[in-house]
Amino acid sequence: MVHQDVLDRAFAALSDSTRRQILARLGEGPATVGELAEPAGMTLTGMKKHIQVLEVAGLVITEKVGRSRQCRLGTERLDDAMAWISFYQRVWERRLDGLDAYFTLTKGIPE
């Protein structure tokens, strides 16, 4: 099974819509902190806090380029989170299939 701390960091990072928007934007290519902050209407300090959460999760990498900080998608992929979600999706599908089978069987039985 996946290490719990990896999942915790990934889900904490993804729990905020601003951070999901940052990842979507970086999916188009690298951007500076300022370029990410401007459309969000956010200060550089506020954006840096969001980026730090994404960095801790390994979803974003930053590097100093001249006077600005360049951000790009990190090497940590969401494979572990997807595996966790897929596992529980299969569990719930089996349970719902069982419930459906139960109702199908009991449907014809008079009360």
Biopython code that builds the backbone (N, CA, C, O; Angstrom):
import numpy as np
from Bio.PDB.StructureBuilder import StructureBuilder

atoms = [
    (1, "MET", "N", (0.846, -1.186, 0.000)),
    (1, "MET", "CA", (0.000, 0.000, 0.000)),
    (1, "MET", "C", (0.889, 1.246, 0.000)),
    (1, "MET", "O", (2.075, 1.174, 0.323)),
    (2, "VAL", "N", (0.322, 2.344, -0.353)),
    (2, "VAL", "CA", (1.026, 3.616, -0.474)),
    (2, "VAL", "C", (1.341, 4.174, 0.911)),
    (2, "VAL", "O", (0.556, 4.023, 1.847)),
    (3, "HIS", "N", (2.493, 4.817, 1.029)),
    (3, "HIS", "CA", (2.842, 5.456, 2.301)),
    (3, "HIS", "C", (1.842, 6.559, 2.605)),
    (3, "HIS", "O", (1.533, 7.384, 1.745)),
    (4, "GLN", "N", (1.346, 6.569, 3.811)),
    (4, "GLN", "CA", (0.296, 7.512, 4.207)),
    (4, "GLN", "C", (0.741, 8.960, 4.072)),
    (4, "GLN", "O", (-0.052, 9.808, 3.662)),
    (5, "ASP", "N", (2.000, 9.265, 4.409)),
    (5, "ASP", "CA", (2.446, 10.662, 4.344)),
    (5, "ASP", "C", (2.482, 11.183, 2.907)),
    (5, "ASP", "O", (2.252, 12.371, 2.681)),
    (6, "VAL", "N", (2.764, 10.319, 1.938)),
    (6, "VAL", "CA", (2.747, 10.732, 0.530)),
    (6, "VAL", "C", (1.330, 11.122, 0.132)),
    (6, "VAL", "O", (1.118, 12.151, -0.510)),
    (7, "LEU", "N", (0.361, 10.294, 0.518)),
    (7, "LEU", "CA", (-1.036, 10.596, 0.217)),
    (7, "LEU", "C", (-1.497, 11.854, 0.935)),
    (7, "LEU", "O", (-2.180, 12.695, 0.350)),
    (8, "ASP", "N", (-1.126, 11.981, 2.193)),
    (8, "ASP", "CA", (-1.528, 13.165, 2.962)),
    (8, "ASP", "C", (-1.041, 14.442, 2.288)),
    (8, "ASP", "O", (-1.799, 15.404, 2.156)),
    (9, "ARG", "N", (0.211, 14.457, 1.863)),
    (9, "ARG", "CA", (0.758, 15.660, 1.214)),
    (9, "ARG", "C", (0.054, 15.929, -0.120)),
    (9, "ARG", "O", (-0.273, 17.073, -0.436)),
    (10, "ALA", "N", (-0.174, 14.877, -0.890)),
    (10, "ALA", "CA", (-0.820, 15.061, -2.199)),
    (10, "ALA", "C", (-2.245, 15.575, -2.033)),
    (10, "ALA", "O", (-2.642, 16.534, -2.695)),
    (11, "PHE", "N", (-3.015, 14.937, -1.150)),
    (11, "PHE", "CA", (-4.399, 15.366, -0.981)),
    (11, "PHE", "C", (-4.493, 16.733, -0.319)),
    (11, "PHE", "O", (-5.406, 17.499, -0.629)),
    (12, "ALA", "N", (-3.579, 17.058, 0.581)),
    (12, "ALA", "CA", (-3.574, 18.394, 1.184)),
    (12, "ALA", "C", (-3.293, 19.444, 0.105)),
    (12, "ALA", "O", (-3.915, 20.506, 0.083)),
    (13, "ALA", "N", (-2.358, 19.136, -0.778)),
    (13, "ALA", "CA", (-2.026, 20.074, -1.846)),
    (13, "ALA", "C", (-3.199, 20.247, -2.801)),
    (13, "ALA", "O", (-3.463, 21.357, -3.263)),
    (14, "LEU", "N", (-3.898, 19.165, -3.097)),
    (14, "LEU", "CA", (-4.997, 19.211, -4.060)),
    (14, "LEU", "C", (-6.314, 19.693, -3.461)),
    (14, "LEU", "O", (-7.281, 19.913, -4.190)),
    (15, "SER", "N", (-6.361, 19.858, -2.146)),
    (15, "SER", "CA", (-7.616, 20.231, -1.489)),
    (15, "SER", "C", (-8.020, 21.681, -1.743)),
    (15, "SER", "O", (-9.155, 22.068, -1.463)),
    (16, "ASP", "N", (-7.112, 22.471, -2.263)),
    (16, "ASP", "CA", (-7.380, 23.891, -2.469)),
    (16, "ASP", "C", (-7.516, 24.191, -3.963)),
    (16, "ASP", "O", (-6.678, 23.774, -4.763)),
    (17, "SER", "N", (-8.569, 24.910, -4.333)),
    (17, "SER", "CA", (-8.816, 25.196, -5.753)),
    (17, "SER", "C", (-7.717, 26.061, -6.371)),
    (17, "SER", "O", (-7.403, 25.908, -7.551)),
    (18, "THR", "N", (-7.136, 26.959, -5.593)),
    (18, "THR", "CA", (-6.045, 27.786, -6.124)),
    (18, "THR", "C", (-4.867, 26.910, -6.521)),
    (18, "THR", "O", (-4.268, 27.110, -7.577)),
    (19, "ARG", "N", (-4.534, 25.937, -5.673)),
    (19, "ARG", "CA", (-3.410, 25.057, -5.987)),
    (19, "ARG", "C", (-3.714, 24.173, -7.201)),
    (19, "ARG", "O", (-2.821, 23.882, -7.997)),
    (20, "ARG", "N", (-4.969, 23.748, -7.341)),
    (20, "ARG", "CA", (-5.334, 22.974, -8.534)),
    (20, "ARG", "C", (-5.213, 23.843, -9.787)),
    (20, "ARG", "O", (-4.804, 23.358, -10.842)),
    (21, "GLN", "N", (-5.569, 25.131, -9.673)),
    (21, "GLN", "CA", (-5.430, 26.052, -10.802)),
    (21, "GLN", "C", (-3.960, 26.263, -11.152)),
    (21, "GLN", "O", (-3.605, 26.370, -12.326)),
    (22, "ILE", "N", (-3.115, 26.323, -10.138)),
    (22, "ILE", "CA", (-1.671, 26.464, -10.370)),
    (22, "ILE", "C", (-1.162, 25.262, -11.160)),
    (22, "ILE", "O", (-0.418, 25.425, -12.127)),
    (23, "LEU", "N", (-1.552, 24.071, -10.759)),
    (23, "LEU", "CA", (-1.113, 22.868, -11.463)),
    (23, "LEU", "C", (-1.623, 22.864, -12.907)),
    (23, "LEU", "O", (-0.899, 22.486, -13.828)),
    (24, "ALA", "N", (-2.865, 23.284, -13.092)),
    (24, "ALA", "CA", (-3.419, 23.344, -14.452)),
    (24, "ALA", "C", (-2.614, 24.321, -15.303)),
    (24, "ALA", "O", (-2.291, 24.030, -16.455)),
    (25, "ARG", "N", (-2.293, 25.468, -14.736)),
    (25, "ARG", "CA", (-1.503, 26.467, -15.481)),
    (25, "ARG", "C", (-0.113, 25.938, -15.794)),
    (25, "ARG", "O", (0.377, 26.112, -16.910)),
    (26, "LEU", "N", (0.528, 25.295, -14.829)),
    (26, "LEU", "CA", (1.873, 24.770, -15.055)),
    (26, "LEU", "C", (1.861, 23.595, -16.029)),
    (26, "LEU", "O", (2.893, 23.265, -16.613)),
    (27, "GLY", "N", (0.709, 22.967, -16.207)),
    (27, "GLY", "CA", (0.583, 21.930, -17.217)),
    (27, "GLY", "C", (0.777, 22.480, -18.622)),
    (27, "GLY", "O", (1.099, 21.731, -19.545)),
    (28, "GLU", "N", (0.586, 23.774, -18.786)),
    (28, "GLU", "CA", (0.791, 24.448, -20.073)),
    (28, "GLU", "C", (2.246, 24.837, -20.271)),
    (28, "GLU", "O", (2.672, 25.095, -21.396)),
    (29, "GLY", "N", (3.018, 24.880, -19.178)),
    (29, "GLY", "CA", (4.425, 25.252, -19.247)),
    (29, "GLY", "C", (4.848, 26.012, -18.013)),
    (29, "GLY", "O", (4.003, 26.412, -17.212)),
    (30, "PRO", "N", (6.158, 26.220, -17.841)),
    (30, "PRO", "CA", (6.677, 26.928, -16.665)),
    (30, "PRO", "C", (6.143, 28.353, -16.571)),
    (30, "PRO", "O", (5.756, 28.955, -17.573)),
    (31, "ALA", "N", (6.129, 28.879, -15.349)),
    (31, "ALA", "CA", (5.684, 30.253, -15.106)),
    (31, "ALA", "C", (6.388, 30.784, -13.869)),
    (31, "ALA", "O", (6.798, 30.017, -12.997)),
    (32, "THR", "N", (6.524, 32.086, -13.800)),
    (32, "THR", "CA", (7.094, 32.698, -12.602)),
    (32, "THR", "C", (6.004, 32.813, -11.539)),
    (32, "THR", "O", (4.814, 32.696, -11.830)),
    (33, "VAL", "N", (6.435, 33.043, -10.314)),
    (33, "VAL", "CA", (5.478, 33.239, -9.225)),
    (33, "VAL", "C", (4.569, 34.417, -9.555)),
    (33, "VAL", "O", (3.365, 34.359, -9.308)),
    (34, "GLY", "N", (5.129, 35.472, -10.105)),
    (34, "GLY", "CA", (4.332, 36.646, -10.478)),
    (34, "GLY", "C", (3.293, 36.329, -11.546)),
    (34, "GLY", "O", (2.164, 36.815, -11.480)),
    (35, "GLU", "N", (3.669, 35.523, -12.522)),
    (35, "GLU", "CA", (2.738, 35.138, -13.581)),
    (35, "GLU", "C", (1.600, 34.283, -13.042)),
    (35, "GLU", "O", (0.488, 34.316, -13.568)),
    (36, "LEU", "N", (1.879, 33.519, -11.997)),
    (36, "LEU", "CA", (0.832, 32.703, -11.374)),
    (36, "LEU", "C", (-0.059, 33.548, -10.460)),
    (36, "LEU", "O", (-1.263, 33.311, -10.360)),
    (37, "ALA", "N", (0.541, 34.530, -9.800)),
    (37, "ALA", "CA", (-0.194, 35.350, -8.837)),
    (37, "ALA", "C", (-1.153, 36.319, -9.518)),
    (37, "ALA", "O", (-2.257, 36.550, -9.026)),
    (38, "GLU", "N", (-0.740, 36.883, -10.639)),
    (38, "GLU", "CA", (-1.521, 37.942, -11.286)),
    (38, "GLU", "C", (-2.953, 37.520, -11.633)),
    (38, "GLU", "O", (-3.889, 38.190, -11.197)),
    (39, "PRO", "N", (-3.169, 36.442, -12.396)),
    (39, "PRO", "CA", (-4.556, 36.093, -12.741)),
    (39, "PRO", "C", (-5.389, 35.679, -11.531)),
    (39, "PRO", "O", (-6.616, 35.765, -11.560)),
    (40, "ALA", "N", (-4.727, 35.233, -10.477)),
    (40, "ALA", "CA", (-5.441, 34.826, -9.271)),
    (40, "ALA", "C", (-5.780, 36.028, -8.391)),
    (40, "ALA", "O", (-6.522, 35.905, -7.416)),
    (41, "GLY", "N", (-5.225, 37.201, -8.747)),
    (41, "GLY", "CA", (-5.456, 38.394, -7.935)),
    (41, "GLY", "C", (-4.852, 38.252, -6.548)),
    (41, "GLY", "O", (-5.438, 38.684, -5.556)),
    (42, "MET", "N", (-3.692, 37.652, -6.492)),
    (42, "MET", "CA", (-3.069, 37.301, -5.220)),
    (42, "MET", "C", (-1.713, 37.991, -5.102)),
    (42, "MET", "O", (-1.066, 38.279, -6.109)),
    (43, "THR", "N", (-1.293, 38.251, -3.880)),
    (43, "THR", "CA", (0.036, 38.814, -3.658)),
    (43, "THR", "C", (1.083, 37.743, -3.916)),
    (43, "THR", "O", (0.781, 36.550, -3.910)),
    (44, "LEU", "N", (2.311, 38.178, -4.141)),
    (44, "LEU", "CA", (3.402, 37.225, -4.330)),
    (44, "LEU", "C", (3.585, 36.352, -3.094)),
    (44, "LEU", "O", (3.842, 35.153, -3.204)),
    (45, "THR", "N", (3.451, 36.957, -1.921)),
    (45, "THR", "CA", (3.593, 36.206, -0.676)),
    (45, "THR", "C", (2.524, 35.125, -0.556)),
    (45, "THR", "O", (2.817, 33.994, -0.170)),
    (46, "GLY", "N", (1.295, 35.475, -0.885)),
    (46, "GLY", "CA", (0.213, 34.486, -0.830)),
    (46, "GLY", "C", (0.441, 33.353, -1.812)),
    (46, "GLY", "O", (0.219, 32.187, -1.489)),
    (47, "MET", "N", (0.887, 33.700, -3.021)),
    (47, "MET", "CA", (1.143, 32.675, -4.029)),
    (47, "MET", "C", (2.295, 31.777, -3.604)),
    (47, "MET", "O", (2.247, 30.564, -3.811)),
    (48, "LYS", "N", (3.328, 32.361, -3.013)),
    (48, "LYS", "CA", (4.476, 31.568, -2.559)),
    (48, "LYS", "C", (4.051, 30.518, -1.536)),
    (48, "LYS", "O", (4.587, 29.410, -1.522)),
    (49, "LYS", "N", (3.093, 30.863, -0.684)),
    (49, "LYS", "CA", (2.608, 29.896, 0.311)),
    (49, "LYS", "C", (1.937, 28.707, -0.365)),
    (49, "LYS", "O", (2.147, 27.562, 0.037)),
    (50, "HIS", "N", (1.138, 28.971, -1.382)),
    (50, "HIS", "CA", (0.493, 27.881, -2.122)),
    (50, "HIS", "C", (1.541, 27.023, -2.834)),
    (50, "HIS", "O", (1.461, 25.794, -2.831)),
    (51, "ILE", "N", (2.514, 27.682, -3.436)),
    (51, "ILE", "CA", (3.561, 26.963, -4.165)),
    (51, "ILE", "C", (4.381, 26.109, -3.214)),
    (51, "ILE", "O", (4.803, 25.012, -3.577)),
    (52, "GLN", "N", (4.611, 26.594, -2.008)),
    (52, "GLN", "CA", (5.375, 25.818, -1.027)),
    (52, "GLN", "C", (4.653, 24.514, -0.685)),
    (52, "GLN", "O", (5.292, 23.469, -0.562)),
    (53, "VAL", "N", (3.338, 24.565, -0.532)),
    (53, "VAL", "CA", (2.563, 23.353, -0.254)),
    (53, "VAL", "C", (2.717, 22.368, -1.413)),
    (53, "VAL", "O", (2.888, 21.168, -1.197)),
    (54, "LEU", "N", (2.654, 22.879, -2.634)),
    (54, "LEU", "CA", (2.811, 22.029, -3.814)),
    (54, "LEU", "C", (4.227, 21.458, -3.913)),
    (54, "LEU", "O", (4.418, 20.326, -4.355)),
    (55, "GLU", "N", (5.217, 22.254, -3.497)),
    (55, "GLU", "CA", (6.604, 21.775, -3.499)),
    (55, "GLU", "C", (6.801, 20.646, -2.500)),
    (55, "GLU", "O", (7.447, 19.645, -2.810)),
    (56, "VAL", "N", (6.249, 20.803, -1.302)),
    (56, "VAL", "CA", (6.372, 19.766, -0.272)),
    (56, "VAL", "C", (5.767, 18.451, -0.756)),
    (56, "VAL", "O", (6.261, 17.372, -0.430)),
    (57, "ALA", "N", (4.699, 18.553, -1.532)),
    (57, "ALA", "CA", (4.054, 17.363, -2.090)),
    (57, "ALA", "C", (4.803, 16.827, -3.308)),
    (57, "ALA", "O", (4.475, 15.754, -3.813)),
    (58, "GLY", "N", (5.804, 17.565, -3.780)),
    (58, "GLY", "CA", (6.575, 17.141, -4.941)),
    (58, "GLY", "C", (5.878, 17.404, -6.260)),
    (58, "GLY", "O", (6.310, 16.910, -7.301)),
    (59, "LEU", "N", (4.798, 18.180, -6.226)),
    (59, "LEU", "CA", (4.025, 18.439, -7.433)),
    (59, "LEU", "C", (4.538, 19.633, -8.232)),
    (59, "LEU", "O", (4.209, 19.790, -9.408)),
    (60, "VAL", "N", (5.348, 20.474, -7.584)),
    (60, "VAL", "CA", (5.918, 21.659, -8.229)),
    (60, "VAL", "C", (7.379, 21.771, -7.836)),
    (60, "VAL", "O", (7.761, 21.464, -6.706)),
    (61, "ILE", "N", (8.188, 22.215, -8.782)),
    (61, "ILE", "CA", (9.607, 22.494, -8.533)),
    (61, "ILE", "C", (9.835, 23.955, -8.881)),
    (61, "ILE", "O", (9.337, 24.443, -9.895)),
    (62, "THR", "N", (10.587, 24.653, -8.038)),
    (62, "THR", "CA", (10.921, 26.047, -8.335)),
    (62, "THR", "C", (12.429, 26.200, -8.380)),
    (62, "THR", "O", (13.172, 25.461, -7.734)),
    (63, "GLU", "N", (12.859, 27.179, -9.159)),
    (63, "GLU", "CA", (14.270, 27.525, -9.177)),
    (63, "GLU", "C", (14.410, 29.018, -9.433)),
    (63, "GLU", "O", (13.601, 29.632, -10.129)),
    (64, "LYS", "N", (15.442, 29.568, -8.861)),
    (64, "LYS", "CA", (15.716, 31.002, -9.011)),
    (64, "LYS", "C", (16.311, 31.239, -10.393)),
    (64, "LYS", "O", (17.319, 30.635, -10.760)),
    (65, "VAL", "N", (15.672, 32.130, -11.159)),
    (65, "VAL", "CA", (16.163, 32.505, -12.485)),
    (65, "VAL", "C", (16.242, 34.024, -12.502)),
    (65, "VAL", "O", (15.223, 34.706, -12.608)),
    (66, "GLY", "N", (17.449, 34.546, -12.399)),
    (66, "GLY", "CA", (17.613, 36.003, -12.316)),
    (66, "GLY", "C", (16.980, 36.524, -11.039)),
    (66, "GLY", "O", (17.322, 36.088, -9.940)),
    (67, "ARG", "N", (16.052, 37.461, -11.194)),
    (67, "ARG", "CA", (15.392, 38.052, -10.027)),
    (67, "ARG", "C", (14.053, 37.397, -9.724)),
    (67, "ARG", "O", (13.374, 37.796, -8.777)),
    (68, "SER", "N", (13.666, 36.416, -10.497)),
    (68, "SER", "CA", (12.358, 35.787, -10.275)),
    (68, "SER", "C", (12.524, 34.303, -9.958)),
    (68, "SER", "O", (13.600, 33.726, -10.116)),
    (69, "ARG", "N", (11.436, 33.715, -9.512)),
    (69, "ARG", "CA", (11.418, 32.291, -9.207)),
    (69, "ARG", "C", (10.534, 31.602, -10.228)),
    (69, "ARG", "O", (9.344, 31.897, -10.341)),
    (70, "GLN", "N", (11.130, 30.680, -10.971)),
    (70, "GLN", "CA", (10.445, 29.940, -12.027)),
    (70, "GLN", "C", (9.829, 28.669, -11.430)),
    (70, "GLN", "O", (10.476, 27.963, -10.655)),
    (71, "CYS", "N", (8.585, 28.387, -11.793)),
    (71, "CYS", "CA", (7.884, 27.203, -11.299)),
    (71, "CYS", "C", (7.576, 26.284, -12.475)),
    (71, "CYS", "O", (7.286, 26.744, -13.579)),
    (72, "ARG", "N", (7.643, 24.989, -12.223)),
    (72, "ARG", "CA", (7.252, 23.999, -13.216)),
    (72, "ARG", "C", (6.711, 22.785, -12.494)),
    (72, "ARG", "O", (6.904, 22.622, -11.289)),
    (73, "LEU", "N", (6.032, 21.936, -13.246)),
    (73, "LEU", "CA", (5.492, 20.726, -12.628)),
    (73, "LEU", "C", (6.625, 19.891, -12.068)),
    (73, "LEU", "O", (7.696, 19.790, -12.667)),
    (74, "GLY", "N", (6.379, 19.293, -10.908)),
    (74, "GLY", "CA", (7.389, 18.473, -10.250)),
    (74, "GLY", "C", (7.441, 17.064, -10.805)),
    (74, "GLY", "O", (6.654, 16.680, -11.670)),
    (75, "THR", "N", (8.372, 16.323, -10.293)),
    (75, "THR", "CA", (8.560, 14.947, -10.748)),
    (75, "THR", "C", (7.620, 13.979, -10.053)),
    (75, "THR", "O", (7.371, 12.886, -10.563)),
    (76, "GLU", "N", (7.096, 14.360, -8.902)),
    (76, "GLU", "CA", (6.167, 13.489, -8.163)),
    (76, "GLU", "C", (4.836, 13.498, -8.884)),
    (76, "GLU", "O", (4.176, 14.532, -8.988)),
    (77, "ARG", "N", (4.460, 12.365, -9.369)),
    (77, "ARG", "CA", (3.203, 12.276, -10.094)),
    (77, "ARG", "C", (2.103, 11.872, -9.126)),
    (77, "ARG", "O", (2.370, 11.543, -7.970)),
    (78, "LEU", "N", (0.901, 11.897, -9.593)),
    (78, "LEU", "CA", (-0.238, 11.561, -8.751)),
    (78, "LEU", "C", (-0.587, 10.073, -8.827)),
    (78, "LEU", "O", (-1.710, 9.676, -8.516)),
    (79, "ASP", "N", (0.380, 9.259, -9.241)),
    (79, "ASP", "CA", (0.134, 7.823, -9.381)),
    (79, "ASP", "C", (-0.305, 7.181, -8.071)),
    (79, "ASP", "O", (-1.217, 6.354, -8.060)),
    (80, "ASP", "N", (0.336, 7.557, -6.970)),
    (80, "ASP", "CA", (-0.024, 6.966, -5.674)),
    (80, "ASP", "C", (-1.450, 7.344, -5.279)),
    (80, "ASP", "O", (-2.213, 6.504, -4.801)),
    (81, "ALA", "N", (-1.800, 8.604, -5.480)),
    (81, "ALA", "CA", (-3.157, 9.041, -5.153)),
    (81, "ALA", "C", (-4.174, 8.349, -6.057)),
    (81, "ALA", "O", (-5.242, 7.946, -5.595)),
    (82, "MET", "N", (-3.853, 8.213, -7.323)),
    (82, "MET", "CA", (-4.757, 7.540, -8.261)),
    (82, "MET", "C", (-4.925, 6.066, -7.899)),
    (82, "MET", "O", (-6.023, 5.523, -8.014)),
    (83, "ALA", "N", (-3.849, 5.417, -7.464)),
    (83, "ALA", "CA", (-3.935, 4.010, -7.054)),
    (83, "ALA", "C", (-4.844, 3.879, -5.840)),
    (83, "ALA", "O", (-5.641, 2.945, -5.759)),
    (84, "TRP", "N", (-4.730, 4.802, -4.903)),
    (84, "TRP", "CA", (-5.559, 4.778, -3.702)),
    (84, "TRP", "C", (-7.025, 4.970, -4.079)),
    (84, "TRP", "O", (-7.896, 4.243, -3.602)),
    (85, "ILE", "N", (-7.290, 5.945, -4.929)),
    (85, "ILE", "CA", (-8.665, 6.219, -5.365)),
    (85, "ILE", "C", (-9.229, 5.021, -6.122)),
    (85, "ILE", "O", (-10.374, 4.630, -5.895)),
    (86, "SER", "N", (-8.442, 4.439, -7.015)),
    (86, "SER", "CA", (-8.899, 3.287, -7.802)),
    (86, "SER", "C", (-9.243, 2.101, -6.920)),
    (86, "SER", "O", (-10.230, 1.407, -7.165)),
    (87, "PHE", "N", (-8.431, 1.863, -5.892)),
    (87, "PHE", "CA", (-8.700, 0.763, -4.969)),
    (87, "PHE", "C", (-10.079, 0.928, -4.328)),
    (87, "PHE", "O", (-10.882, -0.004, -4.318)),
    (88, "TYR", "N", (-10.343, 2.119, -3.797)),
    (88, "TYR", "CA", (-11.628, 2.341, -3.130)),
    (88, "TYR", "C", (-12.792, 2.427, -4.114)),
    (88, "TYR", "O", (-13.929, 2.116, -3.758)),
    (89, "GLN", "N", (-12.520, 2.836, -5.320)),
    (89, "GLN", "CA", (-13.560, 2.829, -6.348)),
    (89, "GLN", "C", (-13.999, 1.386, -6.623)),
    (89, "GLN", "O", (-15.193, 1.106, -6.735)),
    (90, "ARG", "N", (-13.030, 0.477, -6.731)),
    (90, "ARG", "CA", (-13.365, -0.938, -6.965)),
    (90, "ARG", "C", (-14.134, -1.520, -5.783)),
    (90, "ARG", "O", (-15.075, -2.290, -5.974)),
    (91, "VAL", "N", (-13.739, -1.156, -4.560)),
    (91, "VAL", "CA", (-14.439, -1.639, -3.367)),
    (91, "VAL", "C", (-15.898, -1.204, -3.406)),
    (91, "VAL", "O", (-16.795, -2.019, -3.193)),
    (92, "TRP", "N", (-16.139, 0.075, -3.676)),
    (92, "TRP", "CA", (-17.514, 0.587, -3.705)),
    (92, "TRP", "C", (-18.304, 0.001, -4.862)),
    (92, "TRP", "O", (-19.497, -0.267, -4.715)),
    (93, "GLU", "N", (-17.674, -0.203, -6.004)),
    (93, "GLU", "CA", (-18.385, -0.816, -7.131)),
    (93, "GLU", "C", (-18.842, -2.233, -6.787)),
    (93, "GLU", "O", (-19.962, -2.625, -7.118)),
    (94, "ARG", "N", (-17.966, -3.008, -6.115)),
    (94, "ARG", "CA", (-18.349, -4.370, -5.700)),
    (94, "ARG", "C", (-19.515, -4.323, -4.716)),
    (94, "ARG", "O", (-20.449, -5.118, -4.811)),
    (95, "ARG", "N", (-19.454, -3.395, -3.781)),
    (95, "ARG", "CA", (-20.545, -3.284, -2.796)),
    (95, "ARG", "C", (-21.855, -2.885, -3.468)),
    (95, "ARG", "O", (-22.907, -3.440, -3.150)),
    (96, "LEU", "N", (-21.802, -1.941, -4.378)),
    (96, "LEU", "CA", (-23.020, -1.512, -5.063)),
    (96, "LEU", "C", (-23.548, -2.610, -5.980)),
    (96, "LEU", "O", (-24.760, -2.781, -6.110)),
    (97, "ASP", "N", (-22.644, -3.354, -6.616)),
    (97, "ASP", "CA", (-23.082, -4.492, -7.437)),
    (97, "ASP", "C", (-23.777, -5.528, -6.564)),
    (97, "ASP", "O", (-24.788, -6.101, -6.970)),
    (98, "GLY", "N", (-23.247, -5.774, -5.373)),
    (98, "GLY", "CA", (-23.874, -6.712, -4.440)),
    (98, "GLY", "C", (-25.241, -6.232, -3.995)),
    (98, "GLY", "O", (-26.175, -7.026, -3.886)),
    (99, "LEU", "N", (-25.365, -4.957, -3.740)),
    (99, "LEU", "CA", (-26.644, -4.383, -3.343)),
    (99, "LEU", "C", (-27.652, -4.497, -4.486)),
    (99, "LEU", "O", (-28.818, -4.821, -4.264)),
    (100, "ASP", "N", (-27.198, -4.230, -5.695)),
    (100, "ASP", "CA", (-28.066, -4.358, -6.869)),
    (100, "ASP", "C", (-28.532, -5.807, -7.028)),
    (100, "ASP", "O", (-29.704, -6.058, -7.309)),
    (101, "ALA", "N", (-27.622, -6.749, -6.849)),
    (101, "ALA", "CA", (-27.984, -8.173, -6.955)),
    (101, "ALA", "C", (-28.997, -8.544, -5.878)),
    (101, "ALA", "O", (-29.938, -9.290, -6.149)),
    (102, "TYR", "N", (-28.821, -8.037, -4.670)),
    (102, "TYR", "CA", (-29.753, -8.317, -3.572)),
    (102, "TYR", "C", (-31.154, -7.810, -3.918)),
    (102, "TYR", "O", (-32.141, -8.526, -3.746)),
    (103, "PHE", "N", (-31.233, -6.557, -4.411)),
    (103, "PHE", "CA", (-32.540, -5.996, -4.758)),
    (103, "PHE", "C", (-33.168, -6.755, -5.929)),
    (103, "PHE", "O", (-34.386, -6.928, -5.967)),
    (104, "THR", "N", (-32.372, -7.198, -6.861)),
    (104, "THR", "CA", (-32.901, -7.978, -7.987)),
    (104, "THR", "C", (-33.480, -9.299, -7.510)),
    (104, "THR", "O", (-34.536, -9.730, -7.971)),
    (105, "LEU", "N", (-32.776, -9.938, -6.581)),
    (105, "LEU", "CA", (-33.259, -11.222, -6.043)),
    (105, "LEU", "C", (-34.521, -11.064, -5.197)),
    (105, "LEU", "O", (-35.436, -11.883, -5.278)),
    (106, "THR", "N", (-34.564, -10.027, -4.402)),
    (106, "THR", "CA", (-35.683, -9.852, -3.467)),
    (106, "THR", "C", (-36.868, -9.156, -4.111)),
    (106, "THR", "O", (-37.939, -9.095, -3.506)),
    (107, "LYS", "N", (-36.714, -8.641, -5.293)),
    (107, "LYS", "CA", (-37.771, -7.918, -5.977)),
    (107, "LYS", "C", (-38.998, -8.787, -6.235)),
    (107, "LYS", "O", (-40.130, -8.328, -6.081)),
    (108, "GLY", "N", (-38.778, -10.019, -6.621)),
    (108, "GLY", "CA", (-39.889, -10.915, -6.949)),
    (108, "GLY", "C", (-40.514, -11.592, -5.753)),
    (108, "GLY", "O", (-41.512, -12.296, -5.910)),
    (109, "ILE", "N", (-39.973, -11.411, -4.569)),
    (109, "ILE", "CA", (-40.496, -12.075, -3.365)),
    (109, "ILE", "C", (-41.604, -11.221, -2.756)),
    (109, "ILE", "O", (-41.357, -10.066, -2.409)),
    (110, "PRO", "N", (-42.829, -11.760, -2.615)),
    (110, "PRO", "CA", (-43.921, -10.977, -2.006)),
    (110, "PRO", "C", (-43.653, -10.767, -0.519)),
    (110, "PRO", "O", (-43.036, -11.596, 0.150)),
    (111, "GLU", "N", (-44.124, -9.660, -0.040)),
    (111, "GLU", "CA", (-43.922, -9.344, 1.383)),
    (111, "GLU", "C", (-45.076, -9.783, 2.235)),
    (111, "GLU", "O", (-45.056, -9.589, 3.450)),
]
sb = StructureBuilder()
sb.init_structure("model")
sb.init_model(0)
sb.init_chain("A")
sb.init_seg("    ")
for serial, (resi, resn, name, xyz) in enumerate(atoms, 1):
    if name == "N":
        sb.init_residue(resn, " ", resi, " ")
    sb.init_atom(name, np.array(xyz, "f"), 0.0, 1.0, " ", f" {name:<3s}", serial, name[0])
structure = sb.get_structure()
